[in-house]
Amino acid sequence: MAIEVETKDCSMLGDAEIEEMADLCGDGPNPLGIGLLSKESEEWVLATTARDGGRLKGYAFSTLERIGGTPSVIVGLASVRRTSKRDTVLRALVTELLRRAVLAFPDEDVVVGTRFNNPAGFEAYRSLTDVNPRPGHRASGEERAWGRRFVKRFGLSALNYDEHAFRSKGTGSQACVFDHCSLKPESIDAEVAGLFDGLDIERGDSLVACGWALAEDLEKLL
């Protein structure tokens, strides 16, 4: 059965859907309670859900907007259920986020930003180019500036952010990240995993990551 993907305004989410989302990530390393999810639904514009046979398998809160004139997809939080189909669910969610982007910003490159606290999260960025941070790459001034822009957009403290490592130090509260667990963790590049060395998940540390979806690739989603 194909994964069913839907995007709606966050304001249209009902209590039952919020409860589903809380249940989905409740047994993972990044549990989000109903209260926090309700608050986040007020902070973001779009809620994308992925279902298999009517059952929720993944979701993402996002906003499409221009940051300094540049088309952007800001993913506030996302979670994929730990099932054998999670790679398929992840691709369905990301494809829908990018499809929405090309509808809003036709014929333009789009920058995508979110937060991770697990290297498996980078699987969501497989179709993007010029991802930062990335192993063996020293970010340019403009690339570091994009990190700072997303830090501001996420409401994080600039004082707790290392712009060279793209790392944000938490303050003890739950971090709202793109939560995904790889089906094949052994295949994760050791250098990618190294980007997360020393990250304190319990404190709420996260990696602020961004990458580009090119107009010619986005056009194929229409």
JOCOR-V715238 format. One record per backbone hydrogen bond with DSSP energy under -0.5 kcal/mol. NH is the residue of the N-H (numbers start at 1). CO is the residue of the C=O. If there is no record, write none. Layout:
NH&CO / NH&CO
This chain:
4&51 / 5&3 / 6&49 / 8&47 / 10&45 / 12&9 / 13&10 / 18&14 / 19&15 / 20&16 / 21&17 / 22&18 / 23&19 / 24&20 / 25&21 / 26&22 / 26&23 / 28&25 / 31&28 / 37&33 / 38&34 / 39&35 / 40&36 / 41&37 / 42&38 / 42&39 / 43&39 / 43&40 / 44&40 / 45&62 / 46&62 / 47&8 / 48&60 / 49&6 / 50&58 / 51&4 / 52&55 / 55&52 / 57&50 / 58&50 / 59&79 / 60&48 / 61&77 / 62&46 / 63&74 / 65&63 / 65&72 / 67&65 / 67&70 / 68&66 / 70&67 / 72&65 / 73&111 / 74&63 / 74&72 / 75&73 / 75&113 / 76&61 / 76&74 / 77&61 / 78&177 / 79&59 / 80&179 / 81&57 / 83&81 / 86&83 / 89&85 / 90&86 / 91&87 / 92&88 / 93&89 / 94&90 / 95&91 / 96&92 / 97&93 / 98&94 / 99&95 / 100&96 / 101&97 / 102&98 / 103&99 / 104&100 / 105&101 / 108&105 / 110&213 / 111&71 / 112&211 / 113&73 / 114&209 / 116&207 / 121&118 / 122&119 / 123&120 / 124&121 / 125&122 / 126&123 / 128&125 / 129&212 / 132&210 / 137&134 / 139&137 / 144&140 / 145&141 / 146&142 / 147&143 / 148&144 / 149&145 / 150&146 / 151&147 / 152&148 / 153&149 / 154&150 / 155&152 / 156&151 / 160&157 / 161&158 / 162&167 / 163&161 / 166&162 / 167&162 / 168&206 / 169&160 / 169&167 / 172&203 / 177&175 / 178&115 / 179&78 / 179&177 / 180&178 / 185&182 / 187&184 / 188&185 / 193&189 / 194&190 / 195&191 / 195&192 / 196&193 / 197&194 / 199&196 / 201&199 / 204&200 / 204&201 / 205&200 / 206&168 / 207&116 / 208&166 / 208&206 / 209&114 / 209&207 / 210&132 / 211&112 / 212&129 / 213&110 / 214&212 / 217&214 / 218&214 / 219&215 / 220&217 / 221&218 / 222&219
